[in-house]
Amino acid sequence: MFRIRKRILAAGAVAAAVTLTAACTSGATTGGKGTEGGAAGSHLTSVLSSHKLRVGVQSEAAPWGVQQSDGSYEGFDIDIANALGESLESEVVFIPVTNESRIPLLQSDKADVIIASFTATDERAQQVAFTVPYAAGGTLIAVPADSPVASYDDLAGKSVSASRGSQGEAALMAHLPDAQVAPFNTFADSVQALKSGKVDALIENNVVVPQLVAQDPRFRILEGPVLEPSLISMGVQQGDQVWLNYLDTFIRNYNISGRNDTASQKWLSQPLPEFLK
């Protein structure tokens, strides 16, 4: 009886989100579905009609998103993407993205949503819309275990690899302007640069760096505070308030169900922050 009531309430919440916001969807300048106005022009309606959900995810950034040799995907972001597909009774079509391609994919309407450790910054919010957060992050720096670099100050004049368009790249320029940024197209390339000795250090989020160090004793985390503490959200095209409202509702329910905390423990080796539950 409880399960039946829960399903009825969930269905009612979805219907209410569509009905209450149908009249308040504003036009977007990017020319996607949000420009048509109301529920009829929403990505939500499109997904429900086609039963296909196009999700931009990372394919080389464990533990957030990785494409396996058989073409399948796995990771923290992949779990929530699949759960979103289940809630919409739709097939999830994964679209590999890089940090730089996330915003253009949304603006050109080639993805319904980006779920790719997407940090919701003020600058990015001027170009795309963000949901409520489903994870939290920040950036750390890894160096070779035998490196003479002992503090952030010691990175002056040193080369530090970072993924182009990432929060790590932005953190370097903002907090360590004397360090030399060595940008790479993907996280995998950035890591390889450190492993091959092409750079003196690497900056990435506070999940990826500890995992790298745990898997490879040749590296250690540079002591210092987490740079650029941040909130991680889903990104969508501007102007589609109906779709944004649905995703916000989904994330809140996903958090309350405990599924997000389970995924965080599994993939990120840490509980979901209390303020997100």
Salt bridges, closest charged atoms under 4 A:
GLU86 OE1 - ARG259 NH2 3.45
GLU91 OE1 - LYS52 NZ 2.66
ASP109 OD2 - LYS33 NZ 3.28
ASP109 OD1 - HIS43 NE2 2.72
ASP109 OD1 - ARG54 NH2 3.56
ASP112 OD1 - ARG54 NH2 2.92
ASP216 OD2 - ARG218 NH2 2.75
GLU228 OE2 - HIS175 NE2 2.53
ASP240 OD2 - HIS43 ND1 2.86
ASP261 OD1 - LYS277 NZ 3.82
GLU274 OE2 - LYS277 NZ 3.13
